[in-house]
Amino acid sequence: MGKYKRYCKNCGRWFDSDDTEFKACPICGGFVRAVKCNRCNYEWTPHKGTYPKTCANLSCKSPYYNQERSEKFEHLRKERKQ
């Protein structure tokens, strides 16, 4: 599984990539521009040609937007939401 999640607006599919630069979609060949936060599910288009350091969502700003949450503390997050 790649480090970065990418969304292709041409074919509408998500795929994983290890590249830090924007490349063509391996499925349809379209140019990929969207980035998605794995923490808050926010989707945005970065202004530069490389991936940002933090999530662009003002309420999130997580530097770990490209990593999945660990299951280790999932029970604590569920208790906190209730």
Stockholm file with secondary structure:
# STOCKHOLM 1.0

chainA/1-82         MGKYKRYCKNCGRWFDSDDTEFKACPICGGFVRAVKCNRCNYEWTPHKGTYPKTCANLSCKSPYYNQERSEKFEHLRKERKQ
#=GR chainA/1-82 SS CCSEEEEETTTTEEEEECCSBCCBCTTTCCBCCEEECTTTCCEECCSSSBCCSSCSCTTTCCTTTTSCCCSTTHHHHHHHHC
#=GC SS_cons        CCSEEEEETTTTEEEEECCSBCCBCTTTCCBCCEEECTTTCCEECCSSSBCCSSCSCTTTCCTTTTSCCCSTTHHHHHHHHC
//
